[in-house]
Amino acid sequence: KQDLVGEIIDEMPLDESAPPEHSGATPYAPRGKPPPFLVQFNLRDRVVVLAGDGDVPRAKAEMLLAAGARLRLLNADPGPWMQDRIAEGRAYLHPAFDDALFDGVALAMAVDIEDPTPEAFAAAARARGLLVNVADNPPCCDFTTPAYFDRGPIRVALGSGGTAPMLVSLLRQRLEQALDPRIGVVAAAAARLRGAVAAAFDKPGRFAFWEDLFEGRIETPGDC
């Protein structure tokens, strides 16, 4: 294993096109390939197509439902847990791979599909101007979903553009264990303070206040 890793690393060309201090540069960045643009979608009450042969991919479905999306399911066996979401109007089964599948849709996603093929699914979604993600199929992906965890209103997400998902998953686990769960409480308290702080300080003063608060230089009542 060690020899294999060493050979691969030794064969990787260094990217000398970006200065080391550049935030997007890494010693082994692929030449000519810019990093993905990171963005958060507001999917509240937006329709997302989720296709998958067999059981609905529960982790992906729950992630989308937690974001407020409504699911249009294709080729999927919903199972009892998804039947509850269907009864609530949060999801429904689409009968066929047809033009109507992508009507009024925000995103298109698929996991383990064979009919239609991943290529056909991606092509049909793109023809409607949609961004598409087919799990474990980079040529059929316009975006990837990061590994993430929440601390109240704080969301920490990590991604590799699909190049090293297992490494990203391990990093997420370590960061989740390292970050104090009370960070979410602090963030929620800061949200309540924003109006008062904005009224009390000019812009430099606000920056200094928040820095002092989050660095622990301002005493807070109780144990946050």
N, C-alpha and C positions, 0 to 999 in steps of 0.2 A: 504493500500500500504506500509506504513511504517513497519507494523508488518511483512509483507511478506518478504520485503528486509532484515529486521533484522534476521529473521529465516534462510534465505539462507546464509547470511554472517556468522552467528554463526556456521553453519554446515560445512563451508568450512575449510578443514585442512590447517594449515600453512605449507609452504614449508621451512623446516629447513635445507635442504641439501646444500643450497648455502649461502654464507656470504652476509649480508645486503648490503655491498658496491659493490657487483658484479653487473655490469651494466645490466645483463640479469635477475637478480633475482627480484621477487616481492613477497610480503608476501602471496599472494594467487595463486602462480604459480602451475599448476597441476604437481604432482609428476611424474617423469619419462618421461615427455613430453617436449622435447627441443623446443625452439622457432623457428619459420620459419627463413630460411636464406633470407636476404633481397638482392635483386638484381634488376638491370635495364636491360631490354632486348633492344638490337638494332633491331628494326623490319623494318627498312627502306628497302623497296622493298621485304620483306619477306611475304609469304602467310600465312594467319591465317584463319582457318575454324571458321565461326560463324553460329551456328545453332539456330533456334528458330521458333516455330510454330506461325504463324500470322505475325504481323508487326516486321520488323527488330528492335532489341533493340537499339534505336538511340543513347543513351548515350554511350553504350559500343562500338558501331560501330564508333562513332565520335572520341572516345578516341584512338581506334586502327588506324583509318585513320590519325589522327593528329601525330601519331608516325611513319607514313610513310608506314604502312602495306598495303598489298593488300588483300581484303576480298574474301573468297570463301563462299558463302551463301548457306545454306541448309534449306529447308522447310520454306522459309521466303517470305513474301509479301514485296517487296522492297519499295513501295511507291514512290512518285515523287522525294523526296530529294535523295533517294538512286539511282534512275534511272539516275540522273546526274552523280553520281560517277561511275556507270556502263558504261555510255557513255564515261567517261574519262579514262576507263581502270583500275580504282582503285578497282573495285569489279565486281564479276560476280556470276550468279546463277548456282549452281551445281544441276544436274537433279535428283540425287537419293543418298540414303545412301548405298554406295558401296565401294569397295576397293580403287577406284581411288580418293575418297573424300580426303584422307589423303596423296596423292602423293605430295612430295616436300613441305610439310607444316612445319611451325615452331612451331605453337601452335594450340590447339583445344579448342574452347570455345562454350558454349551453354547456352541459357536462355529459360526457359519455354518450354522444349521439351517433347512430349509424344510419338511420333513415329519417330525415335527410342526412346526407353526409355532412361533416363539419364544413367542408368547402362550399357546399350548396347553401347551407344555413348562413354562413358568413356572407356569401355573395348576395343572397336575397336581402339580408339586413342592410348591407352597404348600398345596395341599389336604391333603398328607401332613405338613404342619408343617415343611417344609424351607426353609432359606434357599437362594436360587437366584441364579445369575449367568449372564446371556446377553450375550456380548460385543457391544459397540457397540449396546446396546439398553437404555438407562437405565430405561424403565418396567418392564422384565422383570428388574431387578436389585435384590436385597435387600442385596448387598454388592459391593464392587469389590476387585480384587487390585492391590496397590501395585507400583510398580517398586522393586526392592530389590537389594542386593548384600551379600555376606558378607565379613567379616574374621574367620575362625575362628568362635568362638561369638558374635561381635558381628554382628547383622543390622541394616542400615540400610534403612529402608523409607520411601518417599514416595508420597503419593497426593493426588488432587484430588477424590475422590468422583465420578470420571468426567467432570469438567468440562474438564480440560486435560491429557489423557494425554501429548501430545507434549512439553509443557513439563516435565511430571514426568520423562519419559524423559531429556530433556536435563540436567535438574538431577541426576538419578542419575548420569549419565556424569561430570559435573563433580565431584561429591562423591567418586565412586569413584577418580578420578584424584588428588584432593587428599588423601585420607586415607592415611596411612602403612600399608602392608600389615602392618607389625609389630604393629599394634594387636591383632590376633588372638592373637599370642604373649603380649602383656602380659595380655590377658583370661584366657588359659588359665593363666598363672602365678598370677594373682590367685585363680582358683578353687582352686588347690592351697594357697594361703595362708589361705583363709578360716577354717579351723578353728583354726589357730595364732593368728591375729589376734583371733578371738572369745574365745579363752582368755586372751589377754594384756591386753586393753583393755576398758574399759567402753564404752557406746554412743558418747559423745562422743569418746573416744579412738580408737575404730574409725573414726569418720568422719574424724578428723584424719589418721590413718594413711593411709587410702585416698586422701585428697586430696593428701597429701604425695607418695605414691608415684606417682600418675597425673600430678601436676604436675611430676615430675622432681626433687623436692627430696630424694628418698632415692636414694642411689647403688645400682645393681644390678650384680651381677657379669656380665661379658660384655656383648655388644651385643644388647639385646632389641629 
